[in-house]
Amino acid sequence: MLAADAAPQENHIFAGGNSHRNYLPYLDAIDSLRDLEFVIATNLLDDKTLPPNVRAGSVPQNEFARLMRTSRAVVVPMKRNLIHAVG
């Protein structure tokens, strides 16, 4: 097992996935954090206007794992009132 500091760290905060995700409140929070870079791996935001510090779109599975592994933090913006969690 690798130590937490063994993964190469990049300067982004990562979120991803489609199932049971609610990115709209997350985007509202991001809007006040313009000095940070956010990467969201999903197709749920394809029709949304995003803040300039946000990159969003579908990525292959290996890129999803790399973005998660190298991020400063991982956020999972879940829908409310679920009876089970995914992710």
PyMOL Python script that loads the backbone (N, CA, C, O; Angstrom):
from pymol import cmd

cmd.read_pdbstr("""\
ATOM      1  N   MET A   1       0.835  -1.175   0.000  1.00  0.00           N
ATOM      2  CA  MET A   1       0.000   0.000   0.000  1.00  0.00           C
ATOM      3  C   MET A   1       0.884   1.244   0.000  1.00  0.00           C
ATOM      4  O   MET A   1       1.874   1.312   0.729  1.00  0.00           O
ATOM      5  N   LEU A   2       0.522   2.221  -0.817  1.00  0.00           N
ATOM      6  CA  LEU A   2       1.290   3.454  -0.899  1.00  0.00           C
ATOM      7  C   LEU A   2       0.909   4.409   0.219  1.00  0.00           C
ATOM      8  O   LEU A   2      -0.245   4.450   0.646  1.00  0.00           O
ATOM      9  N   ALA A   3       1.865   5.161   0.683  1.00  0.00           N
ATOM     10  CA  ALA A   3       1.569   6.222   1.642  1.00  0.00           C
ATOM     11  C   ALA A   3       0.790   7.308   0.921  1.00  0.00           C
ATOM     12  O   ALA A   3       0.899   7.447  -0.297  1.00  0.00           O
ATOM     13  N   ALA A   4       0.004   8.081   1.664  1.00  0.00           N
ATOM     14  CA  ALA A   4      -0.841   9.118   1.074  1.00  0.00           C
ATOM     15  C   ALA A   4      -0.029  10.125   0.271  1.00  0.00           C
ATOM     16  O   ALA A   4      -0.510  10.635  -0.741  1.00  0.00           O
ATOM     17  N   ASP A   5       1.185  10.418   0.702  1.00  0.00           N
ATOM     18  CA  ASP A   5       1.988  11.415  -0.008  1.00  0.00           C
ATOM     19  C   ASP A   5       2.753  10.808  -1.178  1.00  0.00           C
ATOM     20  O   ASP A   5       3.488  11.525  -1.858  1.00  0.00           O
ATOM     21  N   ALA A   6       2.605   9.510  -1.434  1.00  0.00           N
ATOM     22  CA  ALA A   6       3.319   8.875  -2.541  1.00  0.00           C
ATOM     23  C   ALA A   6       2.663   9.165  -3.894  1.00  0.00           C
ATOM     24  O   ALA A   6       3.331   9.110  -4.926  1.00  0.00           O
ATOM     25  N   ALA A   7       1.367   9.472  -3.899  1.00  0.00           N
ATOM     26  CA  ALA A   7       0.686   9.779  -5.166  1.00  0.00           C
ATOM     27  C   ALA A   7       1.078  11.176  -5.619  1.00  0.00           C
ATOM     28  O   ALA A   7       1.115  12.101  -4.808  1.00  0.00           O
ATOM     29  N   PRO A   8       1.368  11.339  -6.895  1.00  0.00           N
ATOM     30  CA  PRO A   8       1.699  12.683  -7.382  1.00  0.00           C
ATOM     31  C   PRO A   8       0.479  13.578  -7.236  1.00  0.00           C
ATOM     32  O   PRO A   8      -0.598  13.249  -7.735  1.00  0.00           O
ATOM     33  N   GLN A   9       0.638  14.694  -6.562  1.00  0.00           N
ATOM     34  CA  GLN A   9      -0.504  15.565  -6.308  1.00  0.00           C
ATOM     35  C   GLN A   9      -0.554  16.707  -7.309  1.00  0.00           C
ATOM     36  O   GLN A   9       0.449  17.372  -7.567  1.00  0.00           O
ATOM     37  N   GLU A  10      -1.723  16.919  -7.862  1.00  0.00           N
ATOM     38  CA  GLU A  10      -1.957  18.039  -8.756  1.00  0.00           C
ATOM     39  C   GLU A  10      -2.747  19.089  -7.996  1.00  0.00           C
ATOM     40  O   GLU A  10      -3.020  18.917  -6.808  1.00  0.00           O
ATOM     41  N   ASN A  11      -3.110  20.150  -8.649  1.00  0.00           N
ATOM     42  CA  ASN A  11      -3.709  21.278  -7.943  1.00  0.00           C
ATOM     43  C   ASN A  11      -5.220  21.381  -8.170  1.00  0.00           C
ATOM     44  O   ASN A  11      -5.748  22.487  -8.280  1.00  0.00           O
ATOM     45  N   HIS A  12      -5.918  20.256  -8.242  1.00  0.00           N
ATOM     46  CA  HIS A  12      -7.360  20.316  -8.467  1.00  0.00           C
ATOM     47  C   HIS A  12      -8.117  19.588  -7.364  1.00  0.00           C
ATOM     48  O   HIS A  12      -7.571  18.750  -6.646  1.00  0.00           O
ATOM     49  N   ILE A  13      -9.396  19.942  -7.259  1.00  0.00           N
ATOM     50  CA  ILE A  13     -10.327  19.230  -6.391  1.00  0.00           C
ATOM     51  C   ILE A  13     -11.236  18.440  -7.325  1.00  0.00           C
ATOM     52  O   ILE A  13     -11.767  18.984  -8.294  1.00  0.00           O
ATOM     53  N   PHE A  14     -11.410  17.163  -7.030  1.00  0.00           N
ATOM     54  CA  PHE A  14     -12.087  16.254  -7.952  1.00  0.00           C
ATOM     55  C   PHE A  14     -13.468  15.848  -7.449  1.00  0.00           C
ATOM     56  O   PHE A  14     -13.674  15.629  -6.256  1.00  0.00           O
ATOM     57  N   ALA A  15     -14.390  15.755  -8.371  1.00  0.00           N
ATOM     58  CA  ALA A  15     -15.694  15.129  -8.150  1.00  0.00           C
ATOM     59  C   ALA A  15     -16.030  14.379  -9.429  1.00  0.00           C
ATOM     60  O   ALA A  15     -15.605  14.775 -10.514  1.00  0.00           O
ATOM     61  N   GLY A  16     -16.785  13.307  -9.308  1.00  0.00           N
ATOM     62  CA  GLY A  16     -17.122  12.571 -10.511  1.00  0.00           C
ATOM     63  C   GLY A  16     -18.245  11.588 -10.315  1.00  0.00           C
ATOM     64  O   GLY A  16     -18.636  11.276  -9.190  1.00  0.00           O
ATOM     65  N   GLY A  17     -18.751  11.112 -11.409  1.00  0.00           N
ATOM     66  CA  GLY A  17     -19.821  10.129 -11.407  1.00  0.00           C
ATOM     67  C   GLY A  17     -21.128  10.728 -11.871  1.00  0.00           C
ATOM     68  O   GLY A  17     -21.290  11.947 -11.914  1.00  0.00           O
ATOM     69  N   ASN A  18     -22.057   9.856 -12.218  1.00  0.00           N
ATOM     70  CA  ASN A  18     -23.375  10.282 -12.681  1.00  0.00           C
ATOM     71  C   ASN A  18     -24.493   9.804 -11.759  1.00  0.00           C
ATOM     72  O   ASN A  18     -25.468  10.520 -11.534  1.00  0.00           O
ATOM     73  N   SER A  19     -24.351   8.611 -11.236  1.00  0.00           N
ATOM     74  CA  SER A  19     -25.417   8.001 -10.455  1.00  0.00           C
ATOM     75  C   SER A  19     -25.603   8.696  -9.109  1.00  0.00           C
ATOM     76  O   SER A  19     -24.662   8.819  -8.325  1.00  0.00           O
ATOM     77  N   HIS A  20     -26.813   9.142  -8.856  1.00  0.00           N
ATOM     78  CA  HIS A  20     -27.203   9.767  -7.579  1.00  0.00           C
ATOM     79  C   HIS A  20     -26.410  11.032  -7.253  1.00  0.00           C
ATOM     80  O   HIS A  20     -26.221  11.349  -6.079  1.00  0.00           O
ATOM     81  N   ARG A  21     -25.951  11.748  -8.252  1.00  0.00           N
ATOM     82  CA  ARG A  21     -25.172  12.973  -8.017  1.00  0.00           C
ATOM     83  C   ARG A  21     -26.048  14.210  -8.192  1.00  0.00           C
ATOM     84  O   ARG A  21     -26.947  14.237  -9.032  1.00  0.00           O
ATOM     85  N   ASN A  22     -25.769  15.235  -7.383  1.00  0.00           N
ATOM     86  CA  ASN A  22     -26.422  16.538  -7.510  1.00  0.00           C
ATOM     87  C   ASN A  22     -25.325  17.585  -7.513  1.00  0.00           C
ATOM     88  O   ASN A  22     -24.843  17.988  -6.455  1.00  0.00           O
ATOM     89  N   TYR A  23     -24.932  18.022  -8.688  1.00  0.00           N
ATOM     90  CA  TYR A  23     -23.815  18.951  -8.820  1.00  0.00           C
ATOM     91  C   TYR A  23     -24.211  20.423  -8.683  1.00  0.00           C
ATOM     92  O   TYR A  23     -23.333  21.270  -8.518  1.00  0.00           O
ATOM     93  N   LEU A  24     -25.496  20.752  -8.745  1.00  0.00           N
ATOM     94  CA  LEU A  24     -25.888  22.161  -8.724  1.00  0.00           C
ATOM     95  C   LEU A  24     -25.509  22.873  -7.420  1.00  0.00           C
ATOM     96  O   LEU A  24     -24.958  23.971  -7.498  1.00  0.00           O
ATOM     97  N   PRO A  25     -25.767  22.319  -6.223  1.00  0.00           N
ATOM     98  CA  PRO A  25     -25.301  22.990  -5.005  1.00  0.00           C
ATOM     99  C   PRO A  25     -23.770  23.061  -4.937  1.00  0.00           C
ATOM    100  O   PRO A  25     -23.208  24.021  -4.411  1.00  0.00           O
ATOM    101  N   TYR A  26     -23.118  22.048  -5.469  1.00  0.00           N
ATOM    102  CA  TYR A  26     -21.653  22.032  -5.513  1.00  0.00           C
ATOM    103  C   TYR A  26     -21.140  23.183  -6.374  1.00  0.00           C
ATOM    104  O   TYR A  26     -20.193  23.872  -5.996  1.00  0.00           O
ATOM    105  N   LEU A  27     -21.768  23.388  -7.533  1.00  0.00           N
ATOM    106  CA  LEU A  27     -21.363  24.504  -8.396  1.00  0.00           C
ATOM    107  C   LEU A  27     -21.597  25.850  -7.712  1.00  0.00           C
ATOM    108  O   LEU A  27     -20.808  26.778  -7.885  1.00  0.00           O
ATOM    109  N   ASP A  28     -22.662  25.959  -6.950  1.00  0.00           N
ATOM    110  CA  ASP A  28     -22.904  27.201  -6.198  1.00  0.00           C
ATOM    111  C   ASP A  28     -21.776  27.462  -5.207  1.00  0.00           C
ATOM    112  O   ASP A  28     -21.325  28.598  -5.064  1.00  0.00           O
ATOM    113  N   ALA A  29     -21.324  26.426  -4.529  1.00  0.00           N
ATOM    114  CA  ALA A  29     -20.215  26.575  -3.573  1.00  0.00           C
ATOM    115  C   ALA A  29     -18.908  26.911  -4.294  1.00  0.00           C
ATOM    116  O   ALA A  29     -18.137  27.754  -3.835  1.00  0.00           O
ATOM    117  N   ILE A  30     -18.671  26.255  -5.405  1.00  0.00           N
ATOM    118  CA  ILE A  30     -17.458  26.496  -6.191  1.00  0.00           C
ATOM    119  C   ILE A  30     -17.379  27.951  -6.645  1.00  0.00           C
ATOM    120  O   ILE A  30     -16.291  28.521  -6.726  1.00  0.00           O
ATOM    121  N   ASP A  31     -18.516  28.540  -6.937  1.00  0.00           N
ATOM    122  CA  ASP A  31     -18.536  29.902  -7.467  1.00  0.00           C
ATOM    123  C   ASP A  31     -17.838  30.902  -6.544  1.00  0.00           C
ATOM    124  O   ASP A  31     -17.326  31.918  -7.013  1.00  0.00           O
ATOM    125  N   SER A  32     -17.811  30.628  -5.256  1.00  0.00           N
ATOM    126  CA  SER A  32     -17.134  31.540  -4.321  1.00  0.00           C
ATOM    127  C   SER A  32     -15.674  31.144  -4.069  1.00  0.00           C
ATOM    128  O   SER A  32     -14.989  31.786  -3.273  1.00  0.00           O
ATOM    129  N   LEU A  33     -15.207  30.115  -4.726  1.00  0.00           N
ATOM    130  CA  LEU A  33     -13.838  29.609  -4.539  1.00  0.00           C
ATOM    131  C   LEU A  33     -13.055  29.732  -5.840  1.00  0.00           C
ATOM    132  O   LEU A  33     -12.494  28.748  -6.321  1.00  0.00           O
ATOM    133  N   ARG A  34     -13.014  30.906  -6.399  1.00  0.00           N
ATOM    134  CA  ARG A  34     -12.420  31.126  -7.720  1.00  0.00           C
ATOM    135  C   ARG A  34     -10.908  30.900  -7.773  1.00  0.00           C
ATOM    136  O   ARG A  34     -10.351  30.767  -8.862  1.00  0.00           O
ATOM    137  N   ASP A  35     -10.235  30.855  -6.626  1.00  0.00           N
ATOM    138  CA  ASP A  35      -8.783  30.662  -6.635  1.00  0.00           C
ATOM    139  C   ASP A  35      -8.393  29.179  -6.656  1.00  0.00           C
ATOM    140  O   ASP A  35      -7.205  28.858  -6.666  1.00  0.00           O
ATOM    141  N   LEU A  36      -9.378  28.272  -6.662  1.00  0.00           N
ATOM    142  CA  LEU A  36      -9.115  26.840  -6.715  1.00  0.00           C
ATOM    143  C   LEU A  36      -9.559  26.283  -8.063  1.00  0.00           C
ATOM    144  O   LEU A  36     -10.442  26.843  -8.713  1.00  0.00           O
ATOM    145  N   GLU A  37      -8.941  25.177  -8.479  1.00  0.00           N
ATOM    146  CA  GLU A  37      -9.286  24.503  -9.722  1.00  0.00           C
ATOM    147  C   GLU A  37     -10.131  23.273  -9.409  1.00  0.00           C
ATOM    148  O   GLU A  37      -9.794  22.501  -8.512  1.00  0.00           O
ATOM    149  N   PHE A  38     -11.224  23.085 -10.141  1.00  0.00           N
ATOM    150  CA  PHE A  38     -12.122  21.957  -9.931  1.00  0.00           C
ATOM    151  C   PHE A  38     -12.246  21.150 -11.212  1.00  0.00           C
ATOM    152  O   PHE A  38     -12.351  21.708 -12.304  1.00  0.00           O
ATOM    153  N   VAL A  39     -12.232  19.828 -11.066  1.00  0.00           N
ATOM    154  CA  VAL A  39     -12.438  18.918 -12.182  1.00  0.00           C
ATOM    155  C   VAL A  39     -13.615  18.028 -11.812  1.00  0.00           C
ATOM    156  O   VAL A  39     -13.616  17.392 -10.757  1.00  0.00           O
ATOM    157  N   ILE A  40     -14.612  17.986 -12.683  1.00  0.00           N
ATOM    158  CA  ILE A  40     -15.806  17.166 -12.441  1.00  0.00           C
ATOM    159  C   ILE A  40     -15.965  16.213 -13.618  1.00  0.00           C
ATOM    160  O   ILE A  40     -16.213  16.640 -14.745  1.00  0.00           O
ATOM    161  N   ALA A  41     -15.823  14.937 -13.349  1.00  0.00           N
ATOM    162  CA  ALA A  41     -15.914  13.908 -14.386  1.00  0.00           C
ATOM    163  C   ALA A  41     -17.346  13.394 -14.459  1.00  0.00           C
ATOM    164  O   ALA A  41     -17.712  12.441 -13.771  1.00  0.00           O
ATOM    165  N   THR A  42     -18.147  14.033 -15.295  1.00  0.00           N
ATOM    166  CA  THR A  42     -19.546  13.660 -15.472  1.00  0.00           C
ATOM    167  C   THR A  42     -20.066  14.237 -16.776  1.00  0.00           C
ATOM    168  O   THR A  42     -19.511  15.200 -17.306  1.00  0.00           O
ATOM    169  N   ASN A  43     -21.134  13.643 -17.289  1.00  0.00           N
ATOM    170  CA  ASN A  43     -21.810  14.237 -18.439  1.00  0.00           C
ATOM    171  C   ASN A  43     -23.069  14.984 -18.010  1.00  0.00           C
ATOM    172  O   ASN A  43     -23.779  15.526 -18.856  1.00  0.00           O
ATOM    173  N   LEU A  44     -23.355  15.023 -16.718  1.00  0.00           N
ATOM    174  CA  LEU A  44     -24.556  15.684 -16.204  1.00  0.00           C
ATOM    175  C   LEU A  44     -24.504  17.203 -16.317  1.00  0.00           C
ATOM    176  O   LEU A  44     -25.526  17.872 -16.163  1.00  0.00           O
ATOM    177  N   LEU A  45     -23.331  17.747 -16.582  1.00  0.00           N
ATOM    178  CA  LEU A  45     -23.187  19.198 -16.672  1.00  0.00           C
ATOM    179  C   LEU A  45     -22.930  19.676 -18.097  1.00  0.00           C
ATOM    180  O   LEU A  45     -22.564  20.832 -18.308  1.00  0.00           O
ATOM    181  N   ASP A  46     -23.118  18.797 -19.068  1.00  0.00           N
ATOM    182  CA  ASP A  46     -22.808  19.138 -20.460  1.00  0.00           C
ATOM    183  C   ASP A  46     -23.561  20.373 -20.959  1.00  0.00           C
ATOM    184  O   ASP A  46     -23.050  21.094 -21.817  1.00  0.00           O
ATOM    185  N   ASP A  47     -24.748  20.628 -20.446  1.00  0.00           N
ATOM    186  CA  ASP A  47     -25.546  21.767 -20.920  1.00  0.00           C
ATOM    187  C   ASP A  47     -25.509  22.963 -19.970  1.00  0.00           C
ATOM    188  O   ASP A  47     -26.290  23.900 -20.133  1.00  0.00           O
ATOM    189  N   LYS A  48     -24.618  22.946 -18.986  1.00  0.00           N
ATOM    190  CA  LYS A  48     -24.532  24.019 -17.986  1.00  0.00           C
ATOM    191  C   LYS A  48     -23.387  24.971 -18.300  1.00  0.00           C
ATOM    192  O   LYS A  48     -22.354  24.566 -18.833  1.00  0.00           O
ATOM    193  N   THR A  49     -23.584  26.239 -17.964  1.00  0.00           N
ATOM    194  CA  THR A  49     -22.507  27.217 -18.023  1.00  0.00           C
ATOM    195  C   THR A  49     -21.724  27.093 -16.727  1.00  0.00           C
ATOM    196  O   THR A  49     -22.303  27.175 -15.643  1.00  0.00           O
ATOM    197  N   LEU A  50     -20.425  26.899 -16.826  1.00  0.00           N
ATOM    198  CA  LEU A  50     -19.591  26.632 -15.655  1.00  0.00           C
ATOM    199  C   LEU A  50     -18.695  27.817 -15.334  1.00  0.00           C
ATOM    200  O   LEU A  50     -18.319  28.573 -16.231  1.00  0.00           O
ATOM    201  N   PRO A  51     -18.348  27.987 -14.058  1.00  0.00           N
ATOM    202  CA  PRO A  51     -17.364  29.008 -13.701  1.00  0.00           C
ATOM    203  C   PRO A  51     -16.041  28.729 -14.419  1.00  0.00           C
ATOM    204  O   PRO A  51     -15.780  27.587 -14.798  1.00  0.00           O
ATOM    205  N   PRO A  52     -15.214  29.740 -14.610  1.00  0.00           N
ATOM    206  CA  PRO A  52     -13.970  29.553 -15.362  1.00  0.00           C
ATOM    207  C   PRO A  52     -12.961  28.619 -14.690  1.00  0.00           C
ATOM    208  O   PRO A  52     -12.037  28.140 -15.348  1.00  0.00           O
ATOM    209  N   ASN A  53     -13.120  28.356 -13.408  1.00  0.00           N
ATOM    210  CA  ASN A  53     -12.191  27.488 -12.692  1.00  0.00           C
ATOM    211  C   ASN A  53     -12.679  26.039 -12.626  1.00  0.00           C
ATOM    212  O   ASN A  53     -12.181  25.255 -11.819  1.00  0.00           O
ATOM    213  N   VAL A  54     -13.656  25.681 -13.476  1.00  0.00           N
ATOM    214  CA  VAL A  54     -14.227  24.332 -13.474  1.00  0.00           C
ATOM    215  C   VAL A  54     -14.084  23.710 -14.861  1.00  0.00           C
ATOM    216  O   VAL A  54     -14.442  24.317 -15.870  1.00  0.00           O
ATOM    217  N   ARG A  55     -13.552  22.484 -14.888  1.00  0.00           N
ATOM    218  CA  ARG A  55     -13.545  21.655 -16.104  1.00  0.00           C
ATOM    219  C   ARG A  55     -14.490  20.496 -15.834  1.00  0.00           C
ATOM    220  O   ARG A  55     -14.396  19.852 -14.789  1.00  0.00           O
ATOM    221  N   ALA A  56     -15.391  20.223 -16.754  1.00  0.00           N
ATOM    222  CA  ALA A  56     -16.334  19.122 -16.563  1.00  0.00           C
ATOM    223  C   ALA A  56     -16.546  18.384 -17.868  1.00  0.00           C
ATOM    224  O   ALA A  56     -16.519  18.977 -18.946  1.00  0.00           O
ATOM    225  N   GLY A  57     -16.756  17.088 -17.758  1.00  0.00           N
ATOM    226  CA  GLY A  57     -17.043  16.261 -18.920  1.00  0.00           C
ATOM    227  C   GLY A  57     -16.715  14.811 -18.625  1.00  0.00           C
ATOM    228  O   GLY A  57     -16.071  14.493 -17.626  1.00  0.00           O
ATOM    229  N   SER A  58     -17.160  13.953 -19.494  1.00  0.00           N
ATOM    230  CA  SER A  58     -16.876  12.522 -19.355  1.00  0.00           C
ATOM    231  C   SER A  58     -15.401  12.247 -19.604  1.00  0.00           C
ATOM    232  O   SER A  58     -14.772  12.898 -20.439  1.00  0.00           O
ATOM    233  N   VAL A  59     -14.863  11.295 -18.887  1.00  0.00           N
ATOM    234  CA  VAL A  59     -13.480  10.858 -19.078  1.00  0.00           C
ATOM    235  C   VAL A  59     -13.448   9.333 -19.037  1.00  0.00           C
ATOM    236  O   VAL A  59     -14.328   8.718 -18.433  1.00  0.00           O
ATOM    237  N   PRO A  60     -12.452   8.713 -19.668  1.00  0.00           N
ATOM    238  CA  PRO A  60     -12.302   7.252 -19.580  1.00  0.00           C
ATOM    239  C   PRO A  60     -12.013   6.831 -18.136  1.00  0.00           C
ATOM    240  O   PRO A  60     -11.556   7.638 -17.326  1.00  0.00           O
ATOM    241  N   GLN A  61     -12.279   5.575 -17.828  1.00  0.00           N
ATOM    242  CA  GLN A  61     -12.129   5.058 -16.459  1.00  0.00           C
ATOM    243  C   GLN A  61     -10.718   5.270 -15.907  1.00  0.00           C
ATOM    244  O   GLN A  61     -10.564   5.635 -14.742  1.00  0.00           O
ATOM    245  N   ASN A  62      -9.692   5.048 -16.723  1.00  0.00           N
ATOM    246  CA  ASN A  62      -8.318   5.211 -16.227  1.00  0.00           C
ATOM    247  C   ASN A  62      -8.018   6.676 -15.903  1.00  0.00           C
ATOM    248  O   ASN A  62      -7.277   6.957 -14.961  1.00  0.00           O
ATOM    249  N   GLU A  63      -8.585   7.614 -16.672  1.00  0.00           N
ATOM    250  CA  GLU A  63      -8.407   9.039 -16.392  1.00  0.00           C
ATOM    251  C   GLU A  63      -9.189   9.439 -15.140  1.00  0.00           C
ATOM    252  O   GLU A  63      -8.714  10.258 -14.353  1.00  0.00           O
ATOM    253  N   PHE A  64     -10.376   8.873 -14.950  1.00  0.00           N
ATOM    254  CA  PHE A  64     -11.169   9.100 -13.742  1.00  0.00           C
ATOM    255  C   PHE A  64     -10.353   8.726 -12.506  1.00  0.00           C
ATOM    256  O   PHE A  64     -10.273   9.491 -11.545  1.00  0.00           O
ATOM    257  N   ALA A  65      -9.753   7.543 -12.546  1.00  0.00           N
ATOM    258  CA  ALA A  65      -8.941   7.072 -11.414  1.00  0.00           C
ATOM    259  C   ALA A  65      -7.718   7.961 -11.205  1.00  0.00           C
ATOM    260  O   ALA A  65      -7.366   8.256 -10.063  1.00  0.00           O
ATOM    261  N   ARG A  66      -7.060   8.395 -12.287  1.00  0.00           N
ATOM    262  CA  ARG A  66      -5.889   9.263 -12.161  1.00  0.00           C
ATOM    263  C   ARG A  66      -6.269  10.611 -11.565  1.00  0.00           C
ATOM    264  O   ARG A  66      -5.577  11.116 -10.680  1.00  0.00           O
ATOM    265  N   LEU A  67      -7.357  11.195 -12.041  1.00  0.00           N
ATOM    266  CA  LEU A  67      -7.802  12.490 -11.513  1.00  0.00           C
ATOM    267  C   LEU A  67      -8.143  12.397 -10.027  1.00  0.00           C
ATOM    268  O   LEU A  67      -7.834  13.307  -9.258  1.00  0.00           O
ATOM    269  N   MET A  68      -8.778  11.301  -9.627  1.00  0.00           N
ATOM    270  CA  MET A  68      -9.114  11.113  -8.223  1.00  0.00           C
ATOM    271  C   MET A  68      -7.845  10.937  -7.390  1.00  0.00           C
ATOM    272  O   MET A  68      -7.707  11.541  -6.326  1.00  0.00           O
ATOM    273  N   ARG A  69      -6.929  10.119  -7.870  1.00  0.00           N
ATOM    274  CA  ARG A  69      -5.706   9.802  -7.132  1.00  0.00           C
ATOM    275  C   ARG A  69      -4.808  11.026  -6.952  1.00  0.00           C
ATOM    276  O   ARG A  69      -4.149  11.159  -5.921  1.00  0.00           O
ATOM    277  N   THR A  70      -4.776  11.906  -7.929  1.00  0.00           N
ATOM    278  CA  THR A  70      -3.835  13.020  -7.885  1.00  0.00           C
ATOM    279  C   THR A  70      -4.452  14.330  -7.372  1.00  0.00           C
ATOM    280  O   THR A  70      -3.785  15.364  -7.344  1.00  0.00           O
ATOM    281  N   SER A  71      -5.707  14.278  -6.975  1.00  0.00           N
ATOM    282  CA  SER A  71      -6.381  15.502  -6.537  1.00  0.00           C
ATOM    283  C   SER A  71      -5.993  15.895  -5.113  1.00  0.00           C
ATOM    284  O   SER A  71      -5.525  15.071  -4.327  1.00  0.00           O
ATOM    285  N   ARG A  72      -6.200  17.163  -4.808  1.00  0.00           N
ATOM    286  CA  ARG A  72      -5.974  17.670  -3.452  1.00  0.00           C
ATOM    287  C   ARG A  72      -7.069  17.181  -2.514  1.00  0.00           C
ATOM    288  O   ARG A  72      -6.830  16.992  -1.321  1.00  0.00           O
ATOM    289  N   ALA A  73      -8.284  16.972  -3.055  1.00  0.00           N
ATOM    290  CA  ALA A  73      -9.430  16.484  -2.284  1.00  0.00           C
ATOM    291  C   ALA A  73     -10.427  15.869  -3.259  1.00  0.00           C
ATOM    292  O   ALA A  73     -10.432  16.196  -4.445  1.00  0.00           O
ATOM    293  N   VAL A  74     -11.266  14.979  -2.750  1.00  0.00           N
ATOM    294  CA  VAL A  74     -12.324  14.363  -3.540  1.00  0.00           C
ATOM    295  C   VAL A  74     -13.659  14.686  -2.877  1.00  0.00           C
ATOM    296  O   VAL A  74     -13.823  14.497  -1.672  1.00  0.00           O
ATOM    297  N   VAL A  75     -14.611  15.174  -3.668  1.00  0.00           N
ATOM    298  CA  VAL A  75     -15.934  15.534  -3.177  1.00  0.00           C
ATOM    299  C   VAL A  75     -16.956  14.647  -3.887  1.00  0.00           C
ATOM    300  O   VAL A  75     -16.852  14.414  -5.091  1.00  0.00           O
ATOM    301  N   VAL A  76     -17.949  14.150  -3.132  1.00  0.00           N
ATOM    302  CA  VAL A  76     -19.012  13.342  -3.718  1.00  0.00           C
ATOM    303  C   VAL A  76     -20.343  14.052  -3.433  1.00  0.00           C
ATOM    304  O   VAL A  76     -20.936  13.846  -2.374  1.00  0.00           O
ATOM    305  N   PRO A  77     -20.814  14.881  -4.363  1.00  0.00           N
ATOM    306  CA  PRO A  77     -22.056  15.629  -4.147  1.00  0.00           C
ATOM    307  C   PRO A  77     -23.288  14.753  -4.399  1.00  0.00           C
ATOM    308  O   PRO A  77     -23.764  14.658  -5.530  1.00  0.00           O
ATOM    309  N   MET A  78     -23.793  14.125  -3.361  1.00  0.00           N
ATOM    310  CA  MET A  78     -24.888  13.161  -3.460  1.00  0.00           C
ATOM    311  C   MET A  78     -26.250  13.847  -3.413  1.00  0.00           C
ATOM    312  O   MET A  78     -26.412  14.902  -2.799  1.00  0.00           O
ATOM    313  N   LYS A  79     -27.218  13.229  -4.072  1.00  0.00           N
ATOM    314  CA  LYS A  79     -28.601  13.666  -3.957  1.00  0.00           C
ATOM    315  C   LYS A  79     -29.087  13.413  -2.530  1.00  0.00           C
ATOM    316  O   LYS A  79     -28.551  12.555  -1.828  1.00  0.00           O
ATOM    317  N   ARG A  80     -30.079  14.146  -2.115  1.00  0.00           N
ATOM    318  CA  ARG A  80     -30.648  13.990  -0.768  1.00  0.00           C
ATOM    319  C   ARG A  80     -31.630  12.821  -0.725  1.00  0.00           C
ATOM    320  O   ARG A  80     -32.159  12.386  -1.748  1.00  0.00           O
ATOM    321  N   ASN A  81     -31.853  12.330   0.489  1.00  0.00           N
ATOM    322  CA  ASN A  81     -32.895  11.344   0.781  1.00  0.00           C
ATOM    323  C   ASN A  81     -32.725  10.017   0.039  1.00  0.00           C
ATOM    324  O   ASN A  81     -33.707   9.387  -0.354  1.00  0.00           O
ATOM    325  N   LEU A  82     -31.487   9.605  -0.147  1.00  0.00           N
ATOM    326  CA  LEU A  82     -31.236   8.294  -0.762  1.00  0.00           C
ATOM    327  C   LEU A  82     -31.393   7.205   0.289  1.00  0.00           C
ATOM    328  O   LEU A  82     -31.126   7.432   1.469  1.00  0.00           O
ATOM    329  N   ILE A  83     -31.822   6.037  -0.135  1.00  0.00           N
ATOM    330  CA  ILE A  83     -31.879   4.917   0.797  1.00  0.00           C
ATOM    331  C   ILE A  83     -30.653   4.024   0.680  1.00  0.00           C
ATOM    332  O   ILE A  83     -30.471   3.096   1.468  1.00  0.00           O
ATOM    333  N   HIS A  84     -29.815   4.310  -0.307  1.00  0.00           N
ATOM    334  CA  HIS A  84     -28.519   3.642  -0.429  1.00  0.00           C
ATOM    335  C   HIS A  84     -27.573   4.597  -1.156  1.00  0.00           C
ATOM    336  O   HIS A  84     -28.007   5.465  -1.913  1.00  0.00           O
ATOM    337  N   ALA A  85     -26.298   4.423  -0.917  1.00  0.00           N
ATOM    338  CA  ALA A  85     -25.289   5.297  -1.526  1.00  0.00           C
ATOM    339  C   ALA A  85     -24.563   4.556  -2.637  1.00  0.00           C
ATOM    340  O   ALA A  85     -24.417   3.334  -2.597  1.00  0.00           O
ATOM    341  N   VAL A  86     -24.117   5.301  -3.611  1.00  0.00           N
ATOM    342  CA  VAL A  86     -23.325   4.764  -4.716  1.00  0.00           C
ATOM    343  C   VAL A  86     -22.030   5.527  -4.773  1.00  0.00           C
ATOM    344  O   VAL A  86     -22.022   6.734  -4.533  1.00  0.00           O
ATOM    345  N   GLY A  87     -20.948   4.875  -5.078  1.00  0.00           N
ATOM    346  CA  GLY A  87     -19.678   5.565  -5.223  1.00  0.00           C
ATOM    347  C   GLY A  87     -18.808   5.286  -4.112  1.00  0.00           C
ATOM    348  O   GLY A  87     -17.685   5.788  -4.066  1.00  0.00           O
TER     349      GLY A  87
END
""", "prot")
cmd.dss("prot")
cmd.show_as("cartoon", "prot")
cmd.util.cbc("prot")
cmd.orient("prot")
